[in-house]
Amino acid sequence: MNLQDISNQIDAEIAQLKQVKALLVGIGMSGASGKKSIAKRTITPEGRARIVAGQRKRWAAAHKAARLANRKKLPGKTKPPTLTTKA
């Protein structure tokens, strides 16, 4: 066997391994090197401001509901009973 034959066999093996790797990646069995990088999602300042405004509105509603619930639990101001004396 000469060096050219060995080189051709190695090239054939490499081509076959690349095909197998492509099949494995296609069915989701890829290794760490075969993962696709996912682009990082960013939010615009306007979008962040909308989220903050909505959260503040929810917090305000929750605090208002809590204050109203506490106010209902407290006894209201009522007139003290008057003492009547019968003569």
mmCIF file as gemmi writes it, N, C-alpha and C atoms, coordinates in Angstrom:
data_model
loop_
_atom_site.group_PDB
_atom_site.id
_atom_site.type_symbol
_atom_site.label_atom_id
_atom_site.label_alt_id
_atom_site.label_comp_id
_atom_site.label_asym_id
_atom_site.label_entity_id
_atom_site.label_seq_id
_atom_site.pdbx_PDB_ins_code
_atom_site.Cartn_x
_atom_site.Cartn_y
_atom_site.Cartn_z
_atom_site.occupancy
_atom_site.B_iso_or_equiv
_atom_site.pdbx_formal_charge
_atom_site.auth_seq_id
_atom_site.auth_asym_id
_atom_site.pdbx_PDB_model_num
ATOM 1 N N . MET Axp A 1 ? 0.832 -1.17 0 1 0 ? 1 A 1
ATOM 2 C CA . MET Axp A 1 ? 0 0 0 1 0 ? 1 A 1
ATOM 3 C C . MET Axp A 1 ? 0.882 1.24 0 1 0 ? 1 A 1
ATOM 4 N N . ASN Axp A 2 ? 0.611 2.141 -0.891 1 0 ? 2 A 1
ATOM 5 C CA . ASN Axp A 2 ? 1.43 3.34 -0.943 1 0 ? 2 A 1
ATOM 6 C C . ASN Axp A 2 ? 0.732 4.493 -0.198 1 0 ? 2 A 1
ATOM 7 N N . LEU Axp A 3 ? 1.417 5.585 -0.063 1 0 ? 3 A 1
ATOM 8 C CA . LEU Axp A 3 ? 0.893 6.725 0.693 1 0 ? 3 A 1
ATOM 9 C C . LEU Axp A 3 ? -0.351 7.323 0.047 1 0 ? 3 A 1
ATOM 10 N N . GLN Axp A 4 ? -0.444 7.279 -1.249 1 0 ? 4 A 1
ATOM 11 C CA . GLN Axp A 4 ? -1.622 7.828 -1.943 1 0 ? 4 A 1
ATOM 12 C C . GLN Axp A 4 ? -2.87 7.011 -1.587 1 0 ? 4 A 1
ATOM 13 N N . ASP Axp A 5 ? -2.755 5.696 -1.549 1 0 ? 5 A 1
ATOM 14 C CA . ASP Axp A 5 ? -3.893 4.853 -1.183 1 0 ? 5 A 1
ATOM 15 C C . ASP Axp A 5 ? -4.327 5.11 0.256 1 0 ? 5 A 1
ATOM 16 N N . ILE Axp A 6 ? -3.38 5.267 1.161 1 0 ? 6 A 1
ATOM 17 C CA . ILE Axp A 6 ? -3.698 5.539 2.569 1 0 ? 6 A 1
ATOM 18 C C . ILE Axp A 6 ? -4.397 6.886 2.69 1 0 ? 6 A 1
ATOM 19 N N . SER Axp A 7 ? -3.909 7.876 1.981 1 0 ? 7 A 1
ATOM 20 C CA . SER Axp A 7 ? -4.525 9.204 2.008 1 0 ? 7 A 1
ATOM 21 C C . SER Axp A 7 ? -5.958 9.159 1.471 1 0 ? 7 A 1
ATOM 22 N N . ASN Axp A 8 ? -6.186 8.389 0.39 1 0 ? 8 A 1
ATOM 23 C CA . ASN Axp A 8 ? -7.531 8.256 -0.176 1 0 ? 8 A 1
ATOM 24 C C . ASN Axp A 8 ? -8.47 7.559 0.805 1 0 ? 8 A 1
ATOM 25 N N . GLN Axp A 9 ? -7.984 6.561 1.518 1 0 ? 9 A 1
ATOM 26 C CA . GLN Axp A 9 ? -8.827 5.869 2.495 1 0 ? 9 A 1
ATOM 27 C C . GLN Axp A 9 ? -9.187 6.798 3.659 1 0 ? 9 A 1
ATOM 28 N N . ILE Axp A 10 ? -8.219 7.564 4.111 1 0 ? 10 A 1
ATOM 29 C CA . ILE Axp A 10 ? -8.494 8.512 5.199 1 0 ? 10 A 1
ATOM 30 C C . ILE Axp A 10 ? -9.517 9.548 4.758 1 0 ? 10 A 1
ATOM 31 N N . ASP Axp A 11 ? -9.388 10.062 3.534 1 0 ? 11 A 1
ATOM 32 C CA . ASP Axp A 11 ? -10.36 11.031 3.017 1 0 ? 11 A 1
ATOM 33 C C . ASP Axp A 11 ? -11.754 10.425 2.928 1 0 ? 11 A 1
ATOM 34 N N . ALA Axp A 12 ? -11.839 9.16 2.517 1 0 ? 12 A 1
ATOM 35 C CA . ALA Axp A 12 ? -13.136 8.489 2.438 1 0 ? 12 A 1
ATOM 36 C C . ALA Axp A 12 ? -13.741 8.323 3.824 1 0 ? 12 A 1
ATOM 37 N N . GLU Axp A 13 ? -12.92 7.965 4.815 1 0 ? 13 A 1
ATOM 38 C CA . GLU Axp A 13 ? -13.397 7.816 6.195 1 0 ? 13 A 1
ATOM 39 C C . GLU Axp A 13 ? -13.885 9.156 6.74 1 0 ? 13 A 1
ATOM 40 N N . ILE Axp A 14 ? -13.138 10.222 6.461 1 0 ? 14 A 1
ATOM 41 C CA . ILE Axp A 14 ? -13.525 11.559 6.925 1 0 ? 14 A 1
ATOM 42 C C . ILE Axp A 14 ? -14.866 11.965 6.318 1 0 ? 14 A 1
ATOM 43 N N . ALA Axp A 15 ? -15.054 11.705 5.023 1 0 ? 15 A 1
ATOM 44 C CA . ALA Axp A 15 ? -16.317 12.044 4.352 1 0 ? 15 A 1
ATOM 45 C C . ALA Axp A 15 ? -17.466 11.26 4.967 1 0 ? 15 A 1
ATOM 46 N N . GLN Axp A 16 ? -17.246 9.999 5.264 1 0 ? 16 A 1
ATOM 47 C CA . GLN Axp A 16 ? -18.293 9.167 5.863 1 0 ? 16 A 1
ATOM 48 C C . GLN Axp A 16 ? -18.623 9.679 7.273 1 0 ? 16 A 1
ATOM 49 N N . LEU Axp A 17 ? -17.608 10.023 8.054 1 0 ? 17 A 1
ATOM 50 C CA . LEU Axp A 17 ? -17.85 10.545 9.4 1 0 ? 17 A 1
ATOM 51 C C . LEU Axp A 17 ? -18.59 11.88 9.364 1 0 ? 17 A 1
ATOM 52 N N . LYS Axp A 18 ? -18.293 12.711 8.382 1 0 ? 18 A 1
ATOM 53 C CA . LYS Axp A 18 ? -19.015 13.984 8.253 1 0 ? 18 A 1
ATOM 54 C C . LYS Axp A 18 ? -20.492 13.751 7.948 1 0 ? 18 A 1
ATOM 55 N N . GLN Axp A 19 ? -20.788 12.742 7.124 1 0 ? 19 A 1
ATOM 56 C CA . GLN Axp A 19 ? -22.186 12.412 6.825 1 0 ? 19 A 1
ATOM 57 C C . GLN Axp A 19 ? -22.9 11.926 8.071 1 0 ? 19 A 1
ATOM 58 N N . VAL Axp A 20 ? -22.248 11.076 8.846 1 0 ? 20 A 1
ATOM 59 C CA . VAL Axp A 20 ? -22.849 10.573 10.083 1 0 ? 20 A 1
ATOM 60 C C . VAL Axp A 20 ? -23.088 11.717 11.055 1 0 ? 20 A 1
ATOM 61 N N . LYS Axp A 21 ? -22.122 12.615 11.168 1 0 ? 21 A 1
ATOM 62 C CA . LYS Axp A 21 ? -22.274 13.764 12.054 1 0 ? 21 A 1
ATOM 63 C C . LYS Axp A 21 ? -23.453 14.636 11.619 1 0 ? 21 A 1
ATOM 64 N N . ALA Axp A 22 ? -23.601 14.851 10.324 1 0 ? 22 A 1
ATOM 65 C CA . ALA Axp A 22 ? -24.708 15.655 9.813 1 0 ? 22 A 1
ATOM 66 C C . ALA Axp A 22 ? -26.043 15.008 10.159 1 0 ? 22 A 1
ATOM 67 N N . LEU Axp A 23 ? -26.122 13.696 10.076 1 0 ? 23 A 1
ATOM 68 C CA . LEU Axp A 23 ? -27.351 12.998 10.442 1 0 ? 23 A 1
ATOM 69 C C . LEU Axp A 23 ? -27.646 13.139 11.923 1 0 ? 23 A 1
ATOM 70 N N . LEU Axp A 24 ? -26.633 13.001 12.753 1 0 ? 24 A 1
ATOM 71 C CA . LEU Axp A 24 ? -26.827 13.125 14.187 1 0 ? 24 A 1
ATOM 72 C C . LEU Axp A 24 ? -27.238 14.534 14.58 1 0 ? 24 A 1
ATOM 73 N N . VAL Axp A 25 ? -26.637 15.523 13.969 1 0 ? 25 A 1
ATOM 74 C CA . VAL Axp A 25 ? -27.011 16.905 14.257 1 0 ? 25 A 1
ATOM 75 C C . VAL Axp A 25 ? -28.45 17.15 13.824 1 0 ? 25 A 1
ATOM 76 N N . GLY Axp A 26 ? -28.862 16.54 12.748 1 0 ? 26 A 1
ATOM 77 C CA . GLY Axp A 26 ? -30.225 16.71 12.244 1 0 ? 26 A 1
ATOM 78 C C . GLY Axp A 26 ? -31.276 16.156 13.192 1 0 ? 26 A 1
ATOM 79 N N . ILE Axp A 27 ? -30.95 15.122 13.962 1 0 ? 27 A 1
ATOM 80 C CA . ILE Axp A 27 ? -31.943 14.548 14.879 1 0 ? 27 A 1
ATOM 81 C C . ILE Axp A 27 ? -31.739 15.033 16.305 1 0 ? 27 A 1
ATOM 82 N N . GLY Axp A 28 ? -30.862 16.017 16.494 1 0 ? 28 A 1
ATOM 83 C CA . GLY Axp A 28 ? -30.717 16.636 17.796 1 0 ? 28 A 1
ATOM 84 C C . GLY Axp A 28 ? -29.746 15.951 18.723 1 0 ? 28 A 1
ATOM 85 N N . MET Axp A 29 ? -28.836 15.166 18.214 1 0 ? 29 A 1
ATOM 86 C CA . MET Axp A 29 ? -27.867 14.499 19.068 1 0 ? 29 A 1
ATOM 87 C C . MET Axp A 29 ? -26.49 15.125 18.91 1 0 ? 29 A 1
ATOM 88 N N . SER Axp A 30 ? -26.467 16.427 18.671 1 0 ? 30 A 1
ATOM 89 C CA . SER Axp A 30 ? -25.189 17.077 18.44 1 0 ? 30 A 1
ATOM 90 C C . SER Axp A 30 ? -24.459 17.274 19.748 1 0 ? 30 A 1
ATOM 91 N N . GLY Axp A 31 ? -23.165 17.358 19.66 1 0 ? 31 A 1
ATOM 92 C CA . GLY Axp A 31 ? -22.351 17.607 20.832 1 0 ? 31 A 1
ATOM 93 C C . GLY Axp A 31 ? -22.249 19.088 21.097 1 0 ? 31 A 1
ATOM 94 N N . ALA Axp A 32 ? -21.374 19.45 21.999 1 0 ? 32 A 1
ATOM 95 C CA . ALA Axp A 32 ? -21.22 20.859 22.363 1 0 ? 32 A 1
ATOM 96 C C . ALA Axp A 32 ? -20.732 21.684 21.182 1 0 ? 32 A 1
ATOM 97 N N . SER Axp A 33 ? -19.932 21.087 20.311 1 0 ? 33 A 1
ATOM 98 C CA . SER Axp A 33 ? -19.396 21.853 19.192 1 0 ? 33 A 1
ATOM 99 C C . SER Axp A 33 ? -20.434 22.046 18.089 1 0 ? 33 A 1
ATOM 100 N N . GLY Axp A 34 ? -21.499 21.274 18.096 1 0 ? 34 A 1
ATOM 101 C CA . GLY Axp A 34 ? -22.496 21.377 17.048 1 0 ? 34 A 1
ATOM 102 C C . GLY Axp A 34 ? -23.658 22.285 17.396 1 0 ? 34 A 1
ATOM 103 N N . LYS Axp A 35 ? -23.631 22.899 18.587 1 0 ? 35 A 1
ATOM 104 C CA . LYS Axp A 35 ? -24.745 23.758 18.99 1 0 ? 35 A 1
ATOM 105 C C . LYS Axp A 35 ? -24.705 25.068 18.224 1 0 ? 35 A 1
ATOM 106 N N . LYS Axp A 36 ? -25.878 25.54 17.886 1 0 ? 36 A 1
ATOM 107 C CA . LYS Axp A 36 ? -25.975 26.839 17.249 1 0 ? 36 A 1
ATOM 108 C C . LYS Axp A 36 ? -26.093 27.889 18.343 1 0 ? 36 A 1
ATOM 109 N N . SER Axp A 37 ? -25.443 29.003 18.16 1 0 ? 37 A 1
ATOM 110 C CA . SER Axp A 37 ? -25.527 30.054 19.165 1 0 ? 37 A 1
ATOM 111 C C . SER Axp A 37 ? -26.829 30.821 18.958 1 0 ? 37 A 1
ATOM 112 N N . ILE Axp A 38 ? -27.48 31.105 20.055 1 0 ? 38 A 1
ATOM 113 C CA . ILE Axp A 38 ? -28.737 31.838 20.016 1 0 ? 38 A 1
ATOM 114 C C . ILE Axp A 38 ? -28.417 33.3 20.295 1 0 ? 38 A 1
ATOM 115 N N . ALA Axp A 39 ? -28.948 34.165 19.453 1 0 ? 39 A 1
ATOM 116 C CA . ALA Axp A 39 ? -28.687 35.592 19.614 1 0 ? 39 A 1
ATOM 117 C C . ALA Axp A 39 ? -29.332 36.077 20.903 1 0 ? 39 A 1
ATOM 118 N N . LYS Axp A 40 ? -28.625 36.917 21.639 1 0 ? 40 A 1
ATOM 119 C CA . LYS Axp A 40 ? -29.136 37.459 22.887 1 0 ? 40 A 1
ATOM 120 C C . LYS Axp A 40 ? -30.223 38.478 22.563 1 0 ? 40 A 1
ATOM 121 N N . ARG Axp A 41 ? -31.343 38.337 23.256 1 0 ? 41 A 1
ATOM 122 C CA . ARG Axp A 41 ? -32.447 39.26 23.028 1 0 ? 41 A 1
ATOM 123 C C . ARG Axp A 41 ? -32.281 40.472 23.931 1 0 ? 41 A 1
ATOM 124 N N . THR Axp A 42 ? -32.439 41.631 23.359 1 0 ? 42 A 1
ATOM 125 C CA . THR Axp A 42 ? -32.311 42.86 24.137 1 0 ? 42 A 1
ATOM 126 C C . THR Axp A 42 ? -33.639 43.594 24.106 1 0 ? 42 A 1
ATOM 127 N N . ILE Axp A 43 ? -33.801 44.504 25.045 1 0 ? 43 A 1
ATOM 128 C CA . ILE Axp A 43 ? -35.039 45.26 25.126 1 0 ? 43 A 1
ATOM 129 C C . ILE Axp A 43 ? -34.7 46.739 24.954 1 0 ? 43 A 1
ATOM 130 N N . THR Axp A 44 ? -35.554 47.445 24.265 1 0 ? 44 A 1
ATOM 131 C CA . THR Axp A 44 ? -35.319 48.862 24.036 1 0 ? 44 A 1
ATOM 132 C C . THR Axp A 44 ? -35.649 49.642 25.304 1 0 ? 44 A 1
ATOM 133 N N . PRO Axp A 45 ? -35.104 50.824 25.439 1 0 ? 45 A 1
ATOM 134 C CA . PRO Axp A 45 ? -35.442 51.648 26.611 1 0 ? 45 A 1
ATOM 135 C C . PRO Axp A 45 ? -36.941 51.959 26.691 1 0 ? 45 A 1
ATOM 136 N N . GLU Axp A 46 ? -37.583 52.115 25.533 1 0 ? 46 A 1
ATOM 137 C CA . GLU Axp A 46 ? -39.026 52.377 25.533 1 0 ? 46 A 1
ATOM 138 C C . GLU Axp A 46 ? -39.793 51.167 26.054 1 0 ? 46 A 1
ATOM 139 N N . GLY Axp A 47 ? -39.366 49.992 25.639 1 0 ? 47 A 1
ATOM 140 C CA . GLY Axp A 47 ? -40.02 48.765 26.114 1 0 ? 47 A 1
ATOM 141 C C . GLY Axp A 47 ? -39.829 48.582 27.607 1 0 ? 47 A 1
ATOM 142 N N . ARG Axp A 48 ? -38.628 48.861 28.088 1 0 ? 48 A 1
ATOM 143 C CA . ARG Axp A 48 ? -38.357 48.765 29.527 1 0 ? 48 A 1
ATOM 144 C C . ARG Axp A 48 ? -39.23 49.751 30.296 1 0 ? 48 A 1
ATOM 145 N N . ALA Axp A 49 ? -39.402 50.968 29.751 1 0 ? 49 A 1
ATOM 146 C CA . ALA Axp A 49 ? -40.23 51.981 30.409 1 0 ? 49 A 1
ATOM 147 C C . ALA Axp A 49 ? -41.685 51.519 30.487 1 0 ? 49 A 1
ATOM 148 N N . ARG Axp A 50 ? -42.17 50.872 29.437 1 0 ? 50 A 1
ATOM 149 C CA . ARG Axp A 50 ? -43.551 50.358 29.463 1 0 ? 50 A 1
ATOM 150 C C . ARG Axp A 50 ? -43.714 49.283 30.535 1 0 ? 50 A 1
ATOM 151 N N . ILE Axp A 51 ? -42.715 48.415 30.649 1 0 ? 51 A 1
ATOM 152 C CA . ILE Axp A 51 ? -42.775 47.359 31.662 1 0 ? 51 A 1
ATOM 153 C C . ILE Axp A 51 ? -42.765 47.964 33.06 1 0 ? 51 A 1
ATOM 154 N N . VAL Axp A 52 ? -41.893 48.961 33.282 1 0 ? 52 A 1
ATOM 155 C CA . VAL Axp A 52 ? -41.808 49.608 34.587 1 0 ? 52 A 1
ATOM 156 C C . VAL Axp A 52 ? -43.12 50.3 34.928 1 0 ? 52 A 1
ATOM 157 N N . ALA Axp A 53 ? -43.705 50.996 33.959 1 0 ? 53 A 1
ATOM 158 C CA . ALA Axp A 53 ? -44.97 51.699 34.209 1 0 ? 53 A 1
ATOM 159 C C . ALA Axp A 53 ? -46.081 50.709 34.553 1 0 ? 53 A 1
ATOM 160 N N . GLY Axp A 54 ? -46.13 49.611 33.847 1 0 ? 54 A 1
ATOM 161 C CA . GLY Axp A 54 ? -47.154 48.603 34.143 1 0 ? 54 A 1
ATOM 162 C C . GLY Axp A 54 ? -46.967 47.988 35.512 1 0 ? 54 A 1
ATOM 163 N N . GLN Axp A 55 ? -45.724 47.725 35.901 1 0 ? 55 A 1
ATOM 164 C CA . GLN Axp A 55 ? -45.459 47.144 37.214 1 0 ? 55 A 1
ATOM 165 C C . GLN Axp A 55 ? -45.821 48.12 38.317 1 0 ? 55 A 1
ATOM 166 N N . ARG Axp A 56 ? -45.506 49.39 38.129 1 0 ? 56 A 1
ATOM 167 C CA . ARG Axp A 56 ? -45.87 50.4 39.136 1 0 ? 56 A 1
ATOM 168 C C . ARG Axp A 56 ? -47.385 50.489 39.285 1 0 ? 56 A 1
ATOM 169 N N . LYS Axp A 57 ? -48.091 50.375 38.17 1 0 ? 57 A 1
ATOM 170 C CA . LYS Axp A 57 ? -49.552 50.416 38.218 1 0 ? 57 A 1
ATOM 171 C C . LYS Axp A 57 ? -50.09 49.215 38.997 1 0 ? 57 A 1
ATOM 172 N N . ARG Axp A 58 ? -49.501 48.024 38.766 1 0 ? 58 A 1
ATOM 173 C CA . ARG Axp A 58 ? -49.945 46.834 39.507 1 0 ? 58 A 1
ATOM 174 C C . ARG Axp A 58 ? -49.632 46.977 40.993 1 0 ? 58 A 1
ATOM 175 N N . TRP Axp A 59 ? -48.447 47.51 41.324 1 0 ? 59 A 1
ATOM 176 C CA . TRP Axp A 59 ? -48.089 47.701 42.726 1 0 ? 59 A 1
ATOM 177 C C . TRP Axp A 59 ? -49.054 48.684 43.393 1 0 ? 59 A 1
ATOM 178 N N . ALA Axp A 60 ? -49.379 49.769 42.697 1 0 ? 60 A 1
ATOM 179 C CA . ALA Axp A 60 ? -50.289 50.767 43.261 1 0 ? 60 A 1
ATOM 180 C C . ALA Axp A 60 ? -51.654 50.142 43.534 1 0 ? 60 A 1
ATOM 181 N N . ALA Axp A 61 ? -52.141 49.334 42.617 1 0 ? 61 A 1
ATOM 182 C CA . ALA Axp A 61 ? -53.44 48.685 42.81 1 0 ? 61 A 1
ATOM 183 C C . ALA Axp A 61 ? -53.39 47.727 43.998 1 0 ? 61 A 1
ATOM 184 N N . ALA Axp A 62 ? -52.293 46.993 44.135 1 0 ? 62 A 1
ATOM 185 C CA . ALA Axp A 62 ? -52.173 46.061 45.248 1 0 ? 62 A 1
ATOM 186 C C . ALA Axp A 62 ? -52.107 46.804 46.579 1 0 ? 62 A 1
ATOM 187 N N . HIS Axp A 63 ? -51.356 47.901 46.634 1 0 ? 63 A 1
ATOM 188 C CA . HIS Axp A 63 ? -51.253 48.674 47.868 1 0 ? 63 A 1
ATOM 189 C C . HIS Axp A 63 ? -52.589 49.318 48.224 1 0 ? 63 A 1
ATOM 190 N N . LYS Axp A 64 ? -53.299 49.782 47.223 1 0 ? 64 A 1
ATOM 191 C CA . LYS Axp A 64 ? -54.594 50.395 47.471 1 0 ? 64 A 1
ATOM 192 C C . LYS Axp A 64 ? -55.567 49.351 48.014 1 0 ? 64 A 1
ATOM 193 N N . ALA Axp A 65 ? -55.563 48.168 47.436 1 0 ? 65 A 1
ATOM 194 C CA . ALA Axp A 65 ? -56.444 47.103 47.913 1 0 ? 65 A 1
ATOM 195 C C . ALA Axp A 65 ? -56.094 46.714 49.347 1 0 ? 65 A 1
ATOM 196 N N . ALA Axp A 66 ? -54.813 46.682 49.665 1 0 ? 66 A 1
ATOM 197 C CA . ALA Axp A 66 ? -54.395 46.338 51.027 1 0 ? 66 A 1
ATOM 198 C C . ALA Axp A 66 ? -54.841 47.413 52.011 1 0 ? 66 A 1
ATOM 199 N N . ARG Axp A 67 ? -54.724 48.669 51.625 1 0 ? 67 A 1
ATOM 200 C CA . ARG Axp A 67 ? -55.167 49.75 52.522 1 0 ? 67 A 1
ATOM 201 C C . ARG Axp A 67 ? -56.665 49.682 52.745 1 0 ? 67 A 1
ATOM 202 N N . LEU Axp A 68 ? -57.42 49.433 51.688 1 0 ? 68 A 1
ATOM 203 C CA . LEU Axp A 68 ? -58.871 49.335 51.844 1 0 ? 68 A 1
ATOM 204 C C . LEU Axp A 68 ? -59.258 48.151 52.715 1 0 ? 68 A 1
ATOM 205 N N . ALA Axp A 69 ? -58.549 47.045 52.569 1 0 ? 69 A 1
ATOM 206 C CA . ALA Axp A 69 ? -58.854 45.867 53.383 1 0 ? 69 A 1
ATOM 207 C C . ALA Axp A 69 ? -58.555 46.153 54.85 1 0 ? 69 A 1
ATOM 208 N N . ASN Axp A 70 ? -57.465 46.847 55.12 1 0 ? 70 A 1
ATOM 209 C CA . ASN Axp A 70 ? -57.134 47.189 56.506 1 0 ? 70 A 1
ATOM 210 C C . ASN Axp A 70 ? -58.131 48.179 57.081 1 0 ? 70 A 1
ATOM 211 N N . ARG Axp A 71 ? -58.6 49.087 56.277 1 0 ? 71 A 1
ATOM 212 C CA . ARG Axp A 71 ? -59.56 50.081 56.744 1 0 ? 71 A 1
ATOM 213 C C . ARG Axp A 71 ? -60.877 49.41 57.121 1 0 ? 71 A 1
ATOM 214 N N . LYS Axp A 72 ? -61.271 48.391 56.389 1 0 ? 72 A 1
ATOM 215 C CA . LYS Axp A 72 ? -62.525 47.698 56.689 1 0 ? 72 A 1
ATOM 216 C C . LYS Axp A 72 ? -62.408 46.885 57.977 1 0 ? 72 A 1
ATOM 217 N N . LYS Axp A 73 ? -61.188 46.438 58.298 1 0 ? 73 A 1
ATOM 218 C CA . LYS Axp A 73 ? -61.004 45.632 59.502 1 0 ? 73 A 1
ATOM 219 C C . LYS Axp A 73 ? -61.065 46.483 60.766 1 0 ? 73 A 1
ATOM 220 N N . LEU Axp A 74 ? -60.701 47.76 60.668 1 0 ? 74 A 1
ATOM 221 C CA . LEU Axp A 74 ? -60.691 48.618 61.836 1 0 ? 74 A 1
ATOM 222 C C . LEU Axp A 74 ? -62.124 48.973 62.227 1 0 ? 74 A 1
ATOM 223 N N . PRO Axp A 75 ? -62.38 49.01 63.512 1 0 ? 75 A 1
ATOM 224 C CA . PRO Axp A 75 ? -63.744 49.381 63.915 1 0 ? 75 A 1
ATOM 225 C C . PRO Axp A 75 ? -64 50.839 63.573 1 0 ? 75 A 1
ATOM 226 N N . GLY Axp A 76 ? -65.184 51.088 63.105 1 0 ? 76 A 1
ATOM 227 C CA . GLY Axp A 76 ? -65.543 52.448 62.724 1 0 ? 76 A 1
ATOM 228 C C . GLY Axp A 76 ? -65.855 53.275 63.945 1 0 ? 76 A 1
ATOM 229 N N . LYS Axp A 77 ? -65.896 54.558 63.74 1 0 ? 77 A 1
ATOM 230 C CA . LYS Axp A 77 ? -66.222 55.439 64.851 1 0 ? 77 A 1
ATOM 231 C C . LYS Axp A 77 ? -67.732 55.395 65.062 1 0 ? 77 A 1
ATOM 232 N N . THR Axp A 78 ? -68.106 55.006 66.253 1 0 ? 78 A 1
ATOM 233 C CA . THR Axp A 78 ? -69.524 54.975 66.576 1 0 ? 78 A 1
ATOM 234 C C . THR Axp A 78 ? -69.713 55.8 67.843 1 0 ? 78 A 1
ATOM 235 N N . LYS Axp A 79 ? -70.898 56.25 68.031 1 0 ? 79 A 1
ATOM 236 C CA . LYS Axp A 79 ? -71.196 57.036 69.228 1 0 ? 79 A 1
ATOM 237 C C . LYS Axp A 79 ? -71.222 56.083 70.425 1 0 ? 79 A 1
ATOM 238 N N . PRO Axp A 80 ? -70.637 56.491 71.497 1 0 ? 80 A 1
ATOM 239 C CA . PRO Axp A 80 ? -70.714 55.631 72.657 1 0 ? 80 A 1
ATOM 240 C C . PRO Axp A 80 ? -72.145 55.578 73.18 1 0 ? 80 A 1
ATOM 241 N N . PRO Axp A 81 ? -72.547 54.488 73.76 1 0 ? 81 A 1
ATOM 242 C CA . PRO Axp A 81 ? -73.93 54.413 74.264 1 0 ? 81 A 1
ATOM 243 C C . PRO Axp A 81 ? -74.132 55.438 75.373 1 0 ? 81 A 1
ATOM 244 N N . THR Axp A 82 ? -75.276 56.048 75.333 1 0 ? 82 A 1
ATOM 245 C CA . THR Axp A 82 ? -75.582 57.064 76.349 1 0 ? 82 A 1
ATOM 246 C C . THR Axp A 82 ? -76.21 56.377 77.546 1 0 ? 82 A 1
ATOM 247 N N . LEU Axp A 83 ? -75.862 56.849 78.687 1 0 ? 83 A 1
ATOM 248 C CA . LEU Axp A 83 ? -76.442 56.324 79.914 1 0 ? 83 A 1
ATOM 249 C C . LEU Axp A 83 ? -77.718 57.097 80.198 1 0 ? 83 A 1
ATOM 250 N N . THR Axp A 84 ? -78.751 56.382 80.329 1 0 ? 84 A 1
ATOM 251 C CA . THR Axp A 84 ? -80.02 57.04 80.635 1 0 ? 84 A 1
ATOM 252 C C . THR Axp A 84 ? -80.42 56.626 82.036 1 0 ? 84 A 1
ATOM 253 N N . THR Axp A 85 ? -80.882 57.588 82.732 1 0 ? 85 A 1
ATOM 254 C CA . THR Axp A 85 ? -81.358 57.305 84.075 1 0 ? 85 A 1
ATOM 255 C C . THR Axp A 85 ? -82.855 57.519 84.083 1 0 ? 85 A 1
ATOM 256 N N . LYS Axp A 86 ? -83.527 56.591 84.634 1 0 ? 86 A 1
ATOM 257 C CA . LYS Axp A 86 ? -84.976 56.719 84.692 1 0 ? 86 A 1
ATOM 258 C C . LYS Axp A 86 ? -85.306 57.233 86.1 1 0 ? 86 A 1
ATOM 259 N N . ALA Axp A 87 ? -86.066 58.293 86.112 1 0 ? 87 A 1
ATOM 260 C CA . ALA Axp A 87 ? -86.414 58.836 87.411 1 0 ? 87 A 1
ATOM 261 C C . ALA Axp A 87 ? -87.79 58.453 87.841 1 0 ? 87 A 1
